[in-house]
Every structure is written in structure tokens, then in C-alpha cells.
């Protein structure tokens, strides 16, 4: 008998002793980080609302209770009784029964009403029918991504259970190492922006944090071949943690499965969905530009199948000696700061991912309250000594000024925007400005993946700022459903119609002008001096967006409309930059993030910024807070303890 099986037998014995004698425990399994208890008496479990909570507290594990299949009522009977329990106002749109796990997935427009106060309605459902309810939100805007991911995971339930059981055994295996140390190895995004990737390792465990590409540099990828990473074999990674879905953090996650990785990816639920959307588009853009994609779409599906979603604040075992907690990073939907608690209080490391410290229209600001952090790995995109952004009110005032001036001269405003985050932020500004009369009402055309990304935002309003979440819950107040927004889905003919029409605003990907429909818009709108191009997001070195921002007015265009060799296009439109809409904290925000941490970290590694930005921030934090700081290069290893 293995150590894990002995452990499960002991847990089953403990649970049997703890629960009332009239509740039977038929099996106990690990599924990923959760301990799953199977019982023939799910209704009695549900009647005792504190039982699961007390077991979780005693065993210090996340617990799920599932009924044995033979204890379940028939789906037809259960459906009628469940719909009788749930208030009609909840807007239930689907019930999906899974007899193998005893779960019923309830899709509803208002999940909170299905859950009930402190889970009271869920317990009522289980008491009535025996099935274990799982609740998901019906997207207010139909999302093909969310639908496809949910349907795919439904089809792969058997494989998912096998994966989760295997992962659970790996997490709860017996520790073998005698030594105690912690190492961080930098595989990318040091003294540069892009290709984020780090290895966090102990004598027992090896974790990869992020695995992205570098915007505008197709051949620069993380140093995965080194022994600390995949050089020792992808199967030697215990887990992957994805802080958020932007491609400079997620693009090469599916590549890991091509190399033989078969383990878990920990992230938030919206990060999982957005990763699927963005990586599939990444492959599509590569194919359209004549490049060989680094992996097949099947690898994206494998990545999604291996995702284990974690909610903010949930402490989760991911290895015998490591617990992970994800916290809101305030950057994009589902973005996280990853906090690792290593050993029995041995060491704590936090990886910021990308953060925005102040509240924005979309998100609450980044969390920086942790029980302990000895080492902080901190982004420094805007860490330079002069990287202070204008405040939100000034930024919005400047954008409205540009739009009004362009409208008066019968021009069009072209805004390159990241599909995820900046586009929705700008949409909120425009919706309010038109509603209040600060700018004239005019069409706002959304091209690329912006509409689909917006639909995903409305699926997960609990990850948005509190007041915005409340507006989305009321369909007639949902700002993303404003009449002015038009989804461009007809291709070139529709773009030509817009170009030939009256004043309007166009939001289009890609945000750094590295390909995608923005190139077509440059062809249609770039020659007219009455039009304006407005940059509202970070433009990385080496990207066409940075070059246009710096004054290039002759840009290369190939026949497909992407940057590359071929014809050149002369730009006559005005080019402006409106600061303050970035999803990244500026220099002041980064300093405030560290200043208000309590306790502050002993060491800070400044990463994910141009060389001068990382060094400036490192120096400033050292002088201001008297802490050890570093601006590491790629392929450096830091050993602690």
C-alpha cells in the first residue's frame, strides 16, 4: 500500500469517527487539491450545515461531499424539485446532471440567488434530491469561448477526474527530501518586457510561474531548455501557476504539453477562459502571417483540461511542501498575485504578475496584505524614475478632448487596444461620456476579439469592481450593452463601410500594432489627416506601435495587412498618446504597493521592465525602504534559506 493510500485510509477512519453514526462514508479520494468524501447519505450531510466546515477545519483540507450514484433521485424528478426550490428570479437557464459524480450543474443568470444566504439554498437542494449542486453564471452577453470551454470540460469529465486523482496523489505524496531551501530561477522578462517565466523550486518541488512570449520578437522565448526548467524533462515540473492570460505571460503554456508536461495549471476561472481565447487567436495570427505556430490547437485544449481554477483568497495545497493563494492584482480580468507558502513556515514568496495598485473603472486595486512575504518578485513596467502617469480624471479628460476635436473636423478616432482589459476600460469611459453628453453620441466599432473578451468579462462580474458588478447584474444598466457599441464581424467590407461613413471611434486589436485587424484599419484610415490614432496602452520596444508612437510615418505592410516586408504605407493621421489607462501601476503605484505592505518583504526582485526601469525601481526601493533589492538578468538563480 502506498503512503497516499495509507493516508486516505486514515482520513476515512477519522471522518467516520467525526460524523454522526447514521451517516455512512463509502469512499475518500483526493481530486486535485480537494479531499472528496463519498456518502450514501448526502441529505443528512446537508442537514448539518456546519459538518463540512468543521471537518475542513480539523483536517486542514478543502473538502467536497459527493453522493454515491445509487443514493440519487432520478434526474427527471430532481429537475422538478430543484426548480421548485430555486426562486424564479434567479433565472435558471440549464440543469445538467452528472451521475458519475452526483453533481448537478445549475446555470443561472443570478447565481447568488441559487446559492442562498451562506449556501442555504444549495443545502436545501441536496437535502431534497441528494445531488450536489454546482452553480455557474449564464453570460449576459453570449460568449462562444465560455460556452466552448464549459462544453469541452463536460465532454472530458472522465479524463478530468483521472487527471485530478493523479494530481491529488502527487500533491499529498510523502516528502522525500531532507534539505530545506528555496530557489528562484529567472527564465524571461528580466530587464525586458515580455516572455514572463520563472521557476520556483525546493528540494522537493519544482513550480513554473507563467510562460509567455515577447511582443514584437517572435524568436525570443523563455529559456525553457535549462536544467532548472524543462532541461530535466517537462514531467519533472510539479505544477504551473498562471498569473493572468495576457500573451506575454500565457502564450507558451500549451507548448509545455507538446514537450510532455501532464500536470496541473493553477489559475482563476476567467484566466482559464481568456487563455483559451488568446492562445487560439495567437495560433491563428501566426498562420495568417505565414509563420509556423509553435504548437497545435490540440495543445490549447490539453492546457484547458489541466486547469484547476482557484478563487481569490483560497489557500490551496499544490505540492507536499507548498501552499498557493491567489489574490486580486487589479490588472485584467482574473489577474492574480501568486503567494507561495513554502514548508511549515519556512519561507514565503509572492510573484506580483502585472499589478495596478489603485482602483480603476474595471477593478479594485491590487491586494498587498499577506501573512508573510520574505521575497517579492515585482513587475517594473513603469518603474523608471519618470514613469508617472496622469491620474484617471485627467486621462479621461484628455481622451474626450481628442474625440471632440476629431469629431468637429469630421474625422475618425482609431484606438489600438488590448482585447482584454484596456478595451473594456475605454468602453466604460466612452459609454459614460456619451450618456452624460461630454462627447457626441457616435458609433463605437469593436474589432478583433474585443467583443468576445467583453462577453467573458460579463460572465465573471464577481471579479470586477463592486459598483460595476452591481450594474451588470441589472440588464438595463449593463454599460457593455450600450447601443453605441457595434461588433465588427463582417470583415473587410464592413471596415470599408465604416471608413466611408461619418465620424466614429474604432477600438481594434492588437494593442501594440503587431498584427491583427488594426493593420487593416491603418490602411483604411491612415491616409486621412482628419483622423487620429490614439495610444492608450503600453507599447513595448521593438513593436510597430512604439515606432509609430515615436514618429514613424512610413510603415511596412504586407499583403495580408500585417507588419513585415512588402509595401509601405504613409500615415497622414495625427498620432497622440493619452497616458493613464495602462493596466500597470506607475512608479508611484509600485512604490506605494511596497510601502503599504505589512510586513514588508526582506528582498525584492524587480522584473518585467526595460533595463533602466527595473534598475531605477530597484535602486529607489533600496534607498527608500532599506531592503535588499535586485534587477536580475535572465538565467539568474537566487537561493534562500
Helices and strands as residue ranges (DSSP letters): H 3-18, E 27-31, E 34-39, H 42-47, H 51-59, E 62-67, G 69-71, H 75-85, G 88-90, E 92-98, E 103-108, H 111-115, G 117-119, H 120-129, E 132-137, H 144-155, H 157-171, E 182-188, E 197-202, E 206-209, G 230-232, G 234-236, E 239-241, H 247-250, H 253-258, E 264-267, H 269-288, H 297-305, E 307-309, E 316-319, E 322-328, E 336-342, E 347-351, E 375-379, H 392-408, E 413-416, H 422-436, E 444-447, H 450-459, G 461-463, H 466-473, G 475-477, G 479-481, E 485-487, H 492-500, E 505-508, H 518-525, E 532-535, H 544-549, E 554-557, E 567-570, E 574-577, H 587-595, E 603-607, H 611-625, E 628-630, E 637-640
